[in-house]
Amino acid sequence: MNLTGNDLKTIGFTQGKAIGFALDIIKKEYAALKQEDQLILLRQVLENPSAFIDDEKLSPIVKELLKPADDTIALEESGKSYKIYGAEAIEEGALNQMAIAMRLPVTVAGALMPDAHQGYGLPIGGVLATKNAVIPYGVGVDIGCRMCMTIYDLPPAILEEKKDEFKKMLVNNTKFGTATFKKPKDHEVLERTEFKELSIVRQMKDRAWQQIGSSGGGNHFVEFGIVEILSPVNEFNLPVGEYIALLSHSGSRGLGANIARHYTQIAMDNCKLPQEAKHLAWLDLDTEAGQEYWLAMNLAGDYASACHHQIHERMAIGLRETPLAMIENHHNFAWKEKDILGNDIIVHRKGATPAGEGVLGIIPGSMASPGFIVRGKGLAASINSASHGAGRLMSRTKAKQTILPGHVNKVLTQAGVELIGSGLDEAPMAYKDIHQVMEHQKDLVEVLGSFMPKIVRMCGDERFKEVD
């Protein structure tokens, strides 16, 4: 069966000559490919057309995609300069996306963190400051995704001694992906007026109630591990030494995803940009849509925080312990801040951690490498930001195609990590070396402590298995 125009629209093509060119070229030049591979190829062309401008077969599609419409907002000829941290480990796709973002007329500054990799619109690990404008895809789909850690006065050896009990606690008190609790816990965030005043949010209230306290799929996790406090001067008043900790990573679930899709479409309908920049369409904060998105985005962030707090409350009850400290920070968000001259700016951190002077955060590694508790140094060149993790070294598709389950099991065993759930796309070797990432941002954050995962739960019920 041949591709249709509707097939192309589902991956982002808009009505016009580009669809006709694409269907004709696929039929003539790529008929031997499976339909799913044809769509993957065309999606790549759509997302990064400039990379195919010299392609003998695909260039007609590209030229049509890059042809500006009459009402298209032009990008600036030369983009503003920006600081790149760890450039040698950042893929070209992410650099291209950041270069395009720096050419937006509303852009005032930018920075690229060492964990950066290609995403939609703004790259993951991209920080972009704008003037009175918010970019929904500069925030991301998983609005307010965050890290949350609670530290307990329990000896590290207990994780091995009572491993089965800790695993049972994780299985019974966490839900991932489409799974939800039969009796969700109530939370005051669900009483917010935005659930009545904003149409898209109102439509999502029942789903938000069902999903509260749960975690997403992909790279989201809840894990027990060992924290080592390294600095005697810390905001938790904890002596140097080792403690048990619970670390969670997740976001705003279906609520945030639907807010992102809704307002991204509004932005793209009203802010016509060249094809290569279309996912960077913005909402002026003086408009009704811009003000609505800002309220919805902040609600989604608070909802994500509520989900984490319920996860940690359930675990504290299971442990019969009161935490010594809680640390929380978020990414995939936009903040109203001021630049070094005192001007108001909107700072988008898509997969980047706030690192203003004295601001605490958690930067995780992979499931088999340490994460770090950090204190921001407030470096202006980074727009007061740092990485949100190690960052992907390979795409999810490549990881699934090239990584062997036996290799993953060996790495986890050597690291002393017990894994519940997950897929090969989250294998440790799919991520960059967290130590190199931290070295690239030593001017951005001060390390107060480390966290080593020991019992990890992610989406799915079984760990990797050997394939016969």
C-alpha positions in Angstrom: 0.0 0.0 0.0 1.3 3.4 -1.0 1.6 6.4 1.4 -1.2 9.0 1.3 -1.3 12.7 2.0 -3.1 11.9 5.3 -0.1 9.7 6.3 2.2 12.7 5.7 -0.1 15.0 7.6 0.1 12.8 10.7 3.9 13.3 10.9 3.7 17.1 10.5 3.4 17.9 6.8 0.9 20.7 6.0 -1.3 20.9 2.9 0.7 22.1 -0.1 3.0 21.1 -2.9 5.6 19.5 -0.5 3.1 16.6 0.1 2.9 16.0 -3.6 6.6 16.0 -4.1 7.1 13.7 -1.2 4.6 11.1 -2.3 6.0 11.1 -5.9 9.6 10.8 -4.7 8.9 8.1 -2.2 7.0 6.1 -4.9 9.8 6.5 -7.5 12.9 6.3 -5.4 12.1 4.5 -2.1 9.4 2.0 -3.0 11.6 -0.8 -1.6 11.5 0.6 1.9 8.9 -0.5 4.4 6.1 2.1 4.9 7.2 2.8 8.4 10.8 3.5 7.2 9.5 5.8 4.5 7.7 7.8 7.1 10.8 7.9 9.3 12.8 9.3 6.4 10.2 11.9 5.6 10.0 12.9 9.2 13.7 13.4 9.3 13.5 15.7 6.2 10.6 17.6 7.8 12.4 18.1 11.1 15.8 19.1 9.6 15.3 20.1 6.0 18.6 21.9 5.7 20.5 18.7 6.2 18.9 17.3 2.9 19.3 20.4 0.8 22.0 18.8 -1.4 20.4 15.4 -1.5 19.9 14.4 -5.1 16.6 12.6 -4.5 15.1 14.6 -1.7 16.1 18.2 -2.5 12.8 19.0 -4.3 10.9 18.4 -1.1 13.3 20.5 0.9 13.1 23.4 -1.5 9.4 23.5 -1.2 9.5 23.2 2.5 11.9 26.1 2.9 10.0 28.3 0.5 8.6 31.1 2.7 4.9 31.9 2.8 3.7 35.5 2.4 2.9 35.8 6.1 6.1 34.0 7.3 8.1 35.8 10.0 11.7 36.0 8.8 14.6 34.7 10.9 17.5 37.0 11.5 20.3 36.6 9.0 22.9 35.9 11.7 22.0 34.4 15.0 23.1 35.7 18.3 26.2 34.1 19.8 25.8 31.7 22.7 27.9 29.5 25.0 28.3 25.8 24.4 29.5 23.5 27.2 31.1 20.2 26.2 30.7 20.9 22.5 32.8 17.9 21.4 30.1 15.5 22.7 27.1 17.3 21.3 25.6 15.9 18.1 25.3 18.2 15.0 21.5 18.0 15.0 21.3 19.7 18.5 23.8 22.4 17.4 21.7 23.1 14.2 18.6 23.4 16.3 20.2 25.8 18.7 21.6 27.9 15.9 18.1 28.3 14.4 16.7 29.2 17.8 19.3 32.0 18.2 18.0 33.5 14.9 14.5 34.1 16.3 13.6 37.8 16.5 12.4 37.4 20.1 15.7 35.7 21.2 18.0 37.7 23.5 20.4 35.0 24.7 21.1 31.2 24.8 23.3 28.4 26.1 23.7 24.7 25.4 24.4 22.3 28.2 26.8 19.4 28.0 24.1 16.8 28.0 22.4 18.3 24.9 20.9 16.2 22.1 18.4 16.8 19.3 14.7 17.2 20.2 11.8 19.1 18.7 12.2 22.8 18.2 14.7 23.6 21.0 17.2 20.8 21.6 17.2 18.9 24.9 19.7 20.7 27.0 18.9 24.0 25.3 18.5 27.2 27.3 16.8 30.1 25.5 16.0 33.6 26.8 13.4 35.6 25.0 11.7 39.0 25.3 8.1 38.8 26.5 7.5 35.6 24.5 7.1 31.9 25.6 7.7 29.0 23.2 5.6 26.0 24.1 8.1 23.6 22.4 10.9 25.5 24.0 9.4 24.3 27.3 8.7 20.8 26.0 5.9 18.3 26.1 6.5 17.0 29.6 6.0 20.3 31.3 7.6 20.7 34.7 9.4 17.3 34.6 11.5 17.2 37.7 13.8 15.4 40.1 12.9 14.8 43.8 15.0 13.2 46.5 14.4 12.4 50.1 17.3 11.4 52.4 16.9 9.0 55.4 19.0 8.3 58.4 19.3 4.6 57.5 22.5 2.6 57.1 23.4 1.8 53.4 23.8 -1.9 54.2 20.1 -2.2 54.7 19.5 -2.0 51.0 21.2 -5.3 50.5 20.1 -6.9 53.7 16.4 -6.2 53.0 16.5 -6.0 49.2 13.3 -7.9 48.7 11.4 -5.6 51.1 12.6 -2.5 49.2 11.7 -4.1 45.8 8.3 -4.9 47.1 7.9 -1.3 48.4 8.7 0.0 45.0 6.4 -2.4 43.1 3.5 -1.7 45.5 3.8 2.1 45.7 4.7 3.2 42.2 2.9 3.2 38.9 4.4 3.9 35.5 3.1 4.6 32.0 -0.6 3.8 31.6 -0.9 2.2 35.0 -2.6 4.2 37.7 -3.6 3.6 41.3 -7.1 2.1 41.9 -7.7 4.7 44.6 -5.6 7.8 43.8 -4.8 10.1 46.7 -6.4 13.5 46.7 -4.3 16.7 46.5 -5.0 20.4 46.8 -3.6 21.0 43.3 -6.7 19.4 41.8 -8.8 22.2 43.4 -7.0 25.0 41.5 -9.2 27.5 39.6 -7.3 26.8 36.4 -9.3 23.5 36.2 -12.4 25.6 35.8 -11.2 28.6 33.9 -9.0 27.1 31.1 -10.8 24.9 28.6 -8.0 22.5 27.8 -7.2 22.1 31.5 -10.8 21.5 32.4 -11.0 18.7 29.8 -8.0 17.0 31.5 -9.2 17.1 35.2 -10.5 13.6 35.4 -7.3 12.2 33.8 -5.2 14.4 36.1 -7.0 12.9 39.1 -6.5 9.3 37.8 -2.8 9.8 37.1 -1.8 11.7 40.2 1.0 10.0 42.2 2.1 8.0 39.1 5.2 8.3 36.8 5.6 8.4 33.1 7.4 5.9 30.8 10.7 6.3 29.0 13.5 7.6 31.2 11.3 8.2 34.3 12.1 6.2 37.4 11.8 5.8 41.2 14.9 4.3 42.9 16.5 3.6 46.2 20.2 4.3 46.5 23.0 5.6 48.6 23.7 9.3 49.1 27.1 10.4 50.1 27.3 13.9 51.5 30.7 15.3 50.5 30.6 18.9 51.7 30.5 19.6 55.4 28.8 22.9 54.5 25.3 22.1 53.2 21.8 23.4 53.4 20.5 20.1 55.0 22.7 20.3 58.1 23.8 16.8 57.5 27.3 15.5 58.5 29.6 14.1 55.9 28.8 10.5 55.3 26.4 7.9 53.7 22.7 7.8 53.9 19.8 6.0 52.2 17.8 8.1 49.7 14.8 7.8 47.4 15.1 9.6 44.0 12.3 10.0 41.6 12.1 11.5 38.0 8.9 12.2 36.3 6.7 15.1 35.0 3.2 16.3 34.5 1.8 13.2 32.8 -1.2 13.6 30.3 -2.1 17.0 31.7 1.2 18.6 30.6 1.3 16.8 27.3 -2.1 18.0 26.3 -1.4 21.5 27.4 1.8 21.5 25.3 0.0 20.1 22.2 -2.9 22.6 22.5 -0.9 25.7 22.8 1.8 24.6 20.4 -0.8 24.4 17.7 -2.1 27.9 18.6 1.4 29.3 18.5 2.1 27.6 15.1 -1.2 28.9 13.7 -0.5 32.5 14.7 3.2 32.7 14.5 4.2 31.5 11.0 7.9 30.7 10.9 10.1 29.1 8.2 9.8 25.3 8.0 13.1 24.7 9.8 11.9 26.9 12.8 8.2 26.1 12.9 8.4 24.2 16.2 9.8 27.4 17.8 6.6 29.3 17.3 6.0 31.6 20.2 3.1 33.2 22.1 3.3 36.8 23.1 2.8 37.1 26.8 0.6 40.2 26.2 -2.0 38.0 24.3 -4.8 36.0 25.8 -3.3 32.8 24.5 0.1 33.6 26.0 -1.4 34.4 29.4 -3.4 31.2 29.3 -0.4 29.1 28.5 1.6 30.7 31.3 -1.1 29.8 33.8 -1.5 26.2 32.4 2.3 25.7 32.4 2.6 26.7 36.0 -0.3 24.4 37.0 1.3 21.5 35.2 4.6 22.2 37.0 2.8 22.2 40.4 0.9 19.0 39.4 4.2 17.3 38.6 5.5 18.3 42.0 2.4 16.9 43.7 2.9 13.6 41.9 6.5 13.4 43.3 5.4 14.3 46.8 2.8 11.6 46.9 5.4 9.1 45.7 7.7 10.1 48.5 4.9 10.1 51.1 4.0 6.5 50.2 7.6 5.5 50.6 8.1 7.3 53.9 5.1 5.4 55.3 6.5 2.1 54.0 9.9 2.9 55.6 8.3 4.2 58.8 10.8 7.0 58.7 10.7 10.7 58.5 13.1 12.2 55.8 16.0 14.2 57.0 15.8 16.4 53.9 14.0 16.8 50.6 15.6 18.3 47.4 13.6 19.1 44.3 14.2 20.9 41.1 12.6 20.9 37.6 13.3 21.4 34.0 11.1 21.7 30.8 9.8 25.0 32.0 9.9 28.7 31.5 10.8 31.2 34.2 10.5 35.0 34.4 14.0 36.2 35.3 16.2 39.3 34.8 19.4 39.5 32.7 22.7 41.1 34.0 21.4 44.5 33.0 18.2 44.1 35.0 15.9 43.6 31.9 13.0 41.1 32.2 13.5 37.9 30.2 11.7 34.6 29.8 14.2 31.7 30.3 13.2 28.4 28.7 15.1 25.4 30.1 14.3 22.4 28.0 16.1 19.5 29.7 18.3 22.0 31.7 18.5 22.6 35.5 18.2 26.0 37.1 21.6 26.8 38.6 21.3 30.4 39.9 23.6 31.3 42.8 22.8 29.1 45.8 20.0 27.1 43.9 20.0 23.4 44.8 19.5 20.7 42.3 20.0 17.0 41.4 21.7 15.9 38.2 21.3 12.1 37.7 23.6 9.9 35.7 22.4 6.6 34.3 20.9 3.6 36.3 24.5 2.3 36.7 26.3 5.5 37.4 26.1 8.2 40.1 24.1 11.4 40.1 25.0 14.5 42.0 23.5 16.9 44.5 24.6 20.4 43.3 24.5 24.0 44.3 24.3 26.6 41.5 27.1 29.2 41.0 24.9 31.6 39.0 27.1 32.0 35.9 25.6 34.5 33.5 27.1 32.9 30.4 25.0 29.7 31.1 21.9 31.8 31.9 22.1 30.4 35.4 21.7 26.8 34.1 23.3 23.4 34.1 22.6 20.0 32.6 19.5 17.9 33.7 21.4 14.6 33.5 24.0 12.7 31.6 22.2 13.1 28.2 21.6 10.5 25.6 24.6 9.2 23.6 22.4 7.3 21.2 18.8 7.5 20.1 16.2 5.1 21.5 15.9 3.4 18.1 19.7 2.9 17.9 19.9 1.6 21.5 17.2 -1.0 20.8 19.0 -2.1 17.7 22.5 -2.3 19.0 22.6 -3.0 22.7 22.4 -6.6 23.9 20.4 -7.6 27.0 23.3 -9.7 28.3 25.7 -6.8 28.1 23.2 -4.6 30.1 22.8 -7.3 32.8 26.6 -7.6 33.1 27.0 -3.8 33.6 24.2 -3.7 36.2 25.6 -6.7 38.1 29.0 -5.0 38.2 27.5 -1.8 39.5 25.4 -3.7 42.1 22.1 -2.4 40.7 18.8 -4.3 40.9 16.5 -3.3 38.0 12.7 -3.7 37.9 11.3 -2.9 34.5 12.8 -0.7 31.8 13.8 -1.3 28.2 17.0 -1.4 26.2 16.6 2.2 25.2 17.3 3.1 28.8 20.4 1.0 29.1 23.4 2.7 30.8 25.5 2.7 27.6 22.8 4.7 25.8 23.9 7.7 27.9 26.9 9.9 28.0 29.6 9.6 30.7 28.2 11.6 33.6 31.7 12.3 34.9 32.6 14.0 31.7 29.4 16.0 31.7 30.1 17.2 35.2 33.6 18.2 34.3 32.2 20.3 31.4 30.0 22.2 33.9 32.3 22.6 36.9 32.0 26.4 36.5 28.3 26.1 36.7 27.6 24.1 39.8 29.3 23.0 43.0 29.0 19.3 44.0 27.6 18.8 47.5 27.0 15.1 47.4 26.6 12.0 45.2 23.8 9.4 44.7 24.4 5.9 43.5 21.3 3.9 42.4 20.9 0.4 43.9 17.2 -0.6 43.4 15.7 0.9 40.3 12.1 0.8 39.0 11.1 2.0 35.6 8.2 1.4 33.2 7.5 -2.3 32.7 7.4 -5.3 35.0 10.5 -7.3 34.0 14.2 -6.5 33.7 16.2 -7.4 30.6 16.4 -11.0 29.8 18.8 -13.1 27.8 17.6 -13.8 24.3 18.0 -17.4 23.1 
